[in-house]
């Protein structure tokens, strides 16, 4: 396997990480919504953690995208 084929294979695997980040964001919001509906009084106190979880999941997706782009164009 030559280096170009290995880079494209790695880029494809990194692109899977971007799709999995979307699943992570969905899980973060689903868990928050489930907890907020069970205990509406505590929802305001957990909103900061919601945004931290969203940012962490989105950061991993963006990192996977950047790695895929670097592997393709480098």
N, CA, C and O atoms as a GROMACS GRO file, in nm:
protein
  296
    1UNK      N    1   0.085  -0.118   0.000
    1UNK     CA    2   0.000   0.000   0.000
    1UNK      C    3   0.090   0.124   0.000
    1UNK      O    4   0.180   0.136   0.083
    2UNK      N    5   0.064   0.212  -0.092
    2UNK     CA    6   0.145   0.333  -0.098
    2UNK      C    7   0.096   0.438   0.002
    2UNK      O    8  -0.009   0.421   0.064
    3UNK      N    9   0.172   0.544   0.016
    3UNK     CA   10   0.142   0.646   0.117
    3UNK      C   11   0.012   0.720   0.087
    3UNK      O   12  -0.062   0.755   0.180
    4UNK      N   13  -0.017   0.744  -0.039
    4UNK     CA   14  -0.141   0.816  -0.074
    4UNK      C   15  -0.264   0.733  -0.038
    4UNK      O   16  -0.363   0.787   0.012
    5UNK      N   17  -0.259   0.604  -0.063
    5UNK     CA   18  -0.372   0.517  -0.029
    5UNK      C   19  -0.392   0.511   0.122
    5UNK      O   20  -0.505   0.512   0.170
    6UNK      N   21  -0.282   0.505   0.196
    6UNK     CA   22  -0.292   0.502   0.342
    6UNK      C   23  -0.350   0.633   0.396
    6UNK      O   24  -0.428   0.632   0.491
    7UNK      N   25  -0.311   0.745   0.335
    7UNK     CA   26  -0.364   0.875   0.380
    7UNK      C   27  -0.513   0.885   0.352
    7UNK      O   28  -0.587   0.937   0.436
    8UNK      N   29  -0.557   0.836   0.238
    8UNK     CA   30  -0.699   0.842   0.206
    8UNK      C   31  -0.780   0.747   0.296
    8UNK      O   32  -0.892   0.777   0.335
    9UNK      N   33  -0.722   0.633   0.328
    9UNK     CA   34  -0.789   0.541   0.420
    9UNK      C   35  -0.801   0.603   0.559
    9UNK      O   36  -0.905   0.592   0.623
   10UNK      N   37  -0.695   0.667   0.604
   10UNK     CA   38  -0.699   0.736   0.733
   10UNK      C   39  -0.798   0.851   0.734
   10UNK      O   40  -0.864   0.876   0.835
   11UNK      N   41  -0.809   0.922   0.623
   11UNK     CA   42  -0.904   1.032   0.613
   11UNK      C   43  -1.047   0.979   0.620
   11UNK      O   44  -1.134   1.041   0.682
   12UNK      N   45  -1.072   0.867   0.556
   12UNK     CA   46  -1.205   0.807   0.564
   12UNK      C   47  -1.239   0.764   0.704
   12UNK      O   48  -1.352   0.782   0.749
   13UNK      N   49  -1.143   0.707   0.774
   13UNK     CA   50  -1.167   0.668   0.913
   13UNK      C   51  -1.188   0.790   1.003
   13UNK      O   52  -1.269   0.785   1.095
   14UNK      N   53  -1.116   0.898   0.976
   14UNK     CA   54  -1.136   1.021   1.054
   14UNK      C   55  -1.272   1.082   1.025
   14UNK      O   56  -1.332   1.144   1.113
   15UNK      N   57  -1.322   1.066   0.903
   15UNK     CA   58  -1.455   1.120   0.870
   15UNK      C   59  -1.564   1.046   0.946
   15UNK      O   60  -1.670   1.103   0.974
   16UNK      N   61  -1.540   0.920   0.979
   16UNK     CA   62  -1.637   0.847   1.062
   16UNK      C   63  -1.651   0.915   1.198
   16UNK      O   64  -1.760   0.918   1.255
   17UNK      N   65  -1.541   0.969   1.248
   17UNK     CA   66  -1.545   1.040   1.376
   17UNK      C   67  -1.636   1.161   1.372
   17UNK      O   68  -1.698   1.194   1.473
   18UNK      N   69  -1.643   1.228   1.260
   18UNK     CA   70  -1.732   1.344   1.247
   18UNK      C   71  -1.878   1.300   1.255
   18UNK      O   72  -1.961   1.368   1.315
   19UNK      N   73  -1.909   1.186   1.195
   19UNK     CA   74  -2.046   1.135   1.205
   19UNK      C   75  -2.079   1.089   1.345
   19UNK      O   76  -2.192   1.108   1.391
   20UNK      N   77  -1.984   1.030   1.414
   20UNK     CA   78  -2.008   0.986   1.552
   20UNK      C   79  -2.023   1.105   1.647
   20UNK      O   80  -2.090   1.094   1.750
   21UNK      N   81  -1.962   1.218   1.612
   21UNK     CA   82  -1.980   1.338   1.694
   21UNK      C   83  -2.125   1.385   1.690
   21UNK      O   84  -2.177   1.436   1.789
   22UNK      N   85  -2.189   1.368   1.575
   22UNK     CA   86  -2.331   1.405   1.565
   22UNK      C   87  -2.415   1.317   1.657
   22UNK      O   88  -2.511   1.365   1.718
   23UNK      N   89  -2.381   1.191   1.667
   23UNK     CA   90  -2.452   1.103   1.760
   23UNK      C   91  -2.427   1.146   1.905
   23UNK      O   92  -2.517   1.139   1.989
   24UNK      N   93  -2.305   1.190   1.933
   24UNK     CA   94  -2.274   1.238   2.068
   24UNK      C   95  -2.353   1.362   2.105
   24UNK      O   96  -2.401   1.373   2.218
   25UNK      N   97  -2.367   1.455   2.013
   25UNK     CA   98  -2.445   1.576   2.039
   25UNK      C   99  -2.591   1.539   2.063
   25UNK      O  100  -2.656   1.594   2.152
   26UNK      N  101  -2.642   1.446   1.984
   26UNK     CA  102  -2.780   1.401   2.004
   26UNK      C  103  -2.800   1.337   2.139
   26UNK      O  104  -2.903   1.358   2.204
   27UNK      N  105  -2.702   1.258   2.184
   27UNK     CA  106  -2.713   1.196   2.316
   27UNK      C  107  -2.708   1.298   2.428
   27UNK      O  108  -2.778   1.284   2.528
   28UNK      N  109  -2.626   1.401   2.412
   28UNK     CA  110  -2.617   1.506   2.514
   28UNK      C  111  -2.752   1.576   2.530
   28UNK      O  112  -2.800   1.593   2.642
   29UNK      N  113  -2.811   1.616   2.419
   29UNK     CA  114  -2.938   1.688   2.427
   29UNK      C  115  -3.052   1.596   2.470
   29UNK      O  116  -3.142   1.640   2.540
   30UNK      N  117  -3.049   1.469   2.429
   30UNK     CA  118  -3.154   1.376   2.469
   30UNK      C  119  -3.148   1.351   2.620
   30UNK      O  120  -3.252   1.345   2.685
   31UNK      N  121  -3.029   1.338   2.675
   31UNK     CA  122  -3.016   1.316   2.818
   31UNK      C  123  -3.061   1.438   2.897
   31UNK      O  124  -3.127   1.426   3.001
   32UNK      N  125  -3.026   1.556   2.847
   32UNK     CA  126  -3.069   1.677   2.916
   32UNK      C  127  -3.221   1.690   2.912
   32UNK      O  128  -3.283   1.724   3.013
   33UNK      N  129  -3.280   1.665   2.797
   33UNK     CA  130  -3.425   1.678   2.784
   33UNK      C  131  -3.496   1.576   2.872
   33UNK      O  132  -3.598   1.608   2.934
   34UNK      N  133  -3.444   1.455   2.877
   34UNK     CA  134  -3.504   1.352   2.961
   34UNK      C  135  -3.498   1.392   3.109
   34UNK      O  136  -3.596   1.376   3.182
   35UNK      N  137  -3.383   1.443   3.151
   35UNK     CA  138  -3.370   1.487   3.290
   35UNK      C  139  -3.454   1.609   3.320
   35UNK      O  140  -3.511   1.620   3.429
   36UNK      N  141  -3.463   1.702   3.225
   36UNK     CA  142  -3.543   1.823   3.247
   36UNK      C  143  -3.691   1.792   3.256
   36UNK      O  144  -3.764   1.857   3.330
   37UNK      N  145  -3.736   1.693   3.181
   37UNK     CA  146  -3.877   1.657   3.188
   37UNK      C  147  -3.910   1.580   3.316
   37UNK      O  148  -4.022   1.587   3.364
   38UNK      N  149  -3.814   1.509   3.369
   38UNK     CA  150  -3.837   1.437   3.495
   38UNK      C  151  -3.835   1.532   3.614
   38UNK      O  152  -3.914   1.517   3.708
   39UNK      N  153  -3.745   1.631   3.611
   39UNK     CA  154  -3.732   1.725   3.722
   39UNK      C  155  -3.712   1.865   3.666
   39UNK      O  156  -3.598   1.910   3.651
   40UNK      N  157  -3.821   1.935   3.633
   40UNK     CA  158  -3.808   2.068   3.570
   40UNK      C  159  -3.739   2.171   3.658
   40UNK      O  160  -3.680   2.266   3.607
   41UNK      N  161  -3.747   2.155   3.790
   41UNK     CA  162  -3.685   2.251   3.880
   41UNK      C  163  -3.533   2.249   3.873
   41UNK      O  164  -3.468   2.351   3.899
   42UNK      N  165  -3.475   2.136   3.839
   42UNK     CA  166  -3.329   2.124   3.834
   42UNK      C  167  -3.273   2.152   3.696
   42UNK      O  168  -3.151   2.150   3.678
   43UNK      N  169  -3.359   2.177   3.598
   43UNK     CA  170  -3.311   2.195   3.461
   43UNK      C  171  -3.225   2.320   3.446
   43UNK      O  172  -3.128   2.319   3.371
   44UNK      N  173  -3.258   2.427   3.517
   44UNK     CA  174  -3.179   2.550   3.505
   44UNK      C  175  -3.037   2.531   3.558
   44UNK      O  176  -2.943   2.590   3.504
   45UNK      N  177  -3.021   2.451   3.662
   45UNK     CA  178  -2.889   2.428   3.718
   45UNK      C  179  -2.802   2.340   3.630
   45UNK      O  180  -2.679   2.340   3.645
   46UNK      N  181  -2.861   2.264   3.542
   46UNK     CA  182  -2.786   2.172   3.457
   46UNK      C  183  -2.758   2.228   3.317
   46UNK      O  184  -2.693   2.162   3.236
   47UNK      N  185  -2.807   2.346   3.288
   47UNK     CA  186  -2.793   2.400   3.154
   47UNK      C  187  -2.647   2.430   3.119
   47UNK      O  188  -2.609   2.418   3.003
   48UNK      N  189  -2.568   2.468   3.215
   48UNK     CA  190  -2.426   2.492   3.190
   48UNK      C  191  -2.355   2.364   3.149
   48UNK      O  192  -2.272   2.366   3.058
   49UNK      N  193  -2.388   2.255   3.215
   49UNK     CA  194  -2.328   2.125   3.179
   49UNK      C  195  -2.375   2.081   3.041
   49UNK      O  196  -2.301   2.014   2.969
   50UNK      N  197  -2.496   2.119   3.004
   50UNK     CA  198  -2.545   2.086   2.870
   50UNK      C  199  -2.456   2.150   2.764
   50UNK      O  200  -2.417   2.084   2.669
   51UNK      N  201  -2.424   2.276   2.781
   51UNK     CA  202  -2.343   2.346   2.681
   51UNK      C  203  -2.199   2.298   2.681
   51UNK      O  204  -2.134   2.296   2.576
   52UNK      N  205  -2.147   2.258   2.797
   52UNK     CA  206  -2.011   2.202   2.802
   52UNK      C  207  -2.007   2.069   2.729
   52UNK      O  208  -1.914   2.042   2.654
   53UNK      N  209  -2.107   1.984   2.750
   53UNK     CA  210  -2.113   1.856   2.679
   53UNK      C  211  -2.129   1.875   2.530
   53UNK      O  212  -2.068   1.803   2.450
   54UNK      N  213  -2.212   1.971   2.492
   54UNK     CA  214  -2.229   2.001   2.349
   54UNK      C  215  -2.099   2.048   2.287
   54UNK      O  216  -2.062   2.004   2.178
   55UNK      N  217  -2.029   2.137   2.357
   55UNK     CA  218  -1.904   2.190   2.303
   55UNK      C  219  -1.797   2.081   2.292
   55UNK      O  220  -1.721   2.078   2.196
   56UNK      N  221  -1.792   1.992   2.390
   56UNK     CA  222  -1.692   1.884   2.385
   56UNK      C  223  -1.720   1.789   2.270
   56UNK      O  224  -1.627   1.749   2.199
   57UNK      N  225  -1.845   1.752   2.250
   57UNK     CA  226  -1.879   1.661   2.141
   57UNK      C  227  -1.855   1.727   2.006
   57UNK      O  228  -1.807   1.663   1.912
   58UNK      N  229  -1.888   1.852   1.995
   58UNK     CA  230  -1.867   1.924   1.868
   58UNK      C  231  -1.718   1.944   1.841
   58UNK      O  232  -1.675   1.939   1.726
   59UNK      N  233  -1.639   1.967   1.945
   59UNK     CA  234  -1.495   1.982   1.928
   59UNK      C  235  -1.434   1.855   1.874
   59UNK      O  236  -1.346   1.861   1.788
   60UNK      N  237  -1.477   1.740   1.922
   60UNK     CA  238  -1.423   1.614   1.871
   60UNK      C  239  -1.460   1.594   1.725
   60UNK      O  240  -1.380   1.541   1.648
   61UNK      N  241  -1.580   1.634   1.687
   61UNK     CA  242  -1.620   1.625   1.547
   61UNK      C  243  -1.538   1.716   1.458
   61UNK      O  244  -1.496   1.675   1.349
   62UNK      N  245  -1.514   1.837   1.502
   62UNK     CA  246  -1.432   1.930   1.424
   62UNK      C  247  -1.287   1.883   1.416
   62UNK      O  248  -1.222   1.900   1.313
   63UNK      N  249  -1.236   1.825   1.524
   63UNK     CA  250  -1.101   1.773   1.523
   63UNK      C  251  -1.089   1.658   1.424
   63UNK      O  252  -0.990   1.649   1.351
   64UNK      N  253  -1.188   1.570   1.419
   64UNK     CA  254  -1.186   1.461   1.322
   64UNK      C  255  -1.191   1.515   1.180
   64UNK      O  256  -1.124   1.462   1.091
   65UNK      N  257  -1.268   1.619   1.158
   65UNK     CA  258  -1.276   1.680   1.025
   65UNK      C  259  -1.142   1.742   0.985
   65UNK      O  260  -1.098   1.726   0.871
   66UNK      N  261  -1.079   1.812   1.076
   66UNK     CA  262  -0.950   1.874   1.046
   66UNK      C  263  -0.845   1.769   1.015
   66UNK      O  264  -0.765   1.786   0.923
   67UNK      N  265  -0.844   1.661   1.090
   67UNK     CA  266  -0.748   1.554   1.063
   67UNK      C  267  -0.775   1.492   0.926
   67UNK      O  268  -0.681   1.462   0.852
   68UNK      N  269  -0.901   1.473   0.893
   68UNK     CA  270  -0.933   1.417   0.760
   68UNK      C  271  -0.886   1.510   0.649
   68UNK      O  272  -0.829   1.464   0.550
   69UNK      N  273  -0.907   1.639   0.664
   69UNK     CA  274  -0.864   1.735   0.562
   69UNK      C  275  -0.712   1.738   0.552
   69UNK      O  276  -0.657   1.744   0.442
   70UNK      N  277  -0.644   1.734   0.666
   70UNK     CA  278  -0.497   1.733   0.664
   70UNK      C  279  -0.444   1.607   0.594
   70UNK      O  280  -0.345   1.614   0.521
   71UNK      N  281  -0.508   1.494   0.616
   71UNK     CA  282  -0.461   1.372   0.553
   71UNK      C  283  -0.487   1.373   0.403
   71UNK      O  284  -0.408   1.317   0.327
   72UNK      N  285  -0.595   1.434   0.361
   72UNK     CA  286  -0.626   1.437   0.218
   72UNK      C  287  -0.534   1.534   0.144
   72UNK      O  288  -0.482   1.500   0.037
   73UNK      N  289  -0.514   1.652   0.197
   73UNK     CA  290  -0.442   1.757   0.123
   73UNK      C  291  -0.296   1.771   0.164
   73UNK      O  292  -0.232   1.869   0.127
   74UNK      N  293  -0.243   1.678   0.237
   74UNK     CA  294  -0.104   1.690   0.278
   74UNK      C  295  -0.019   1.585   0.213
   74UNK      O  296   0.102   1.580   0.237
   0.00000   0.00000   0.00000
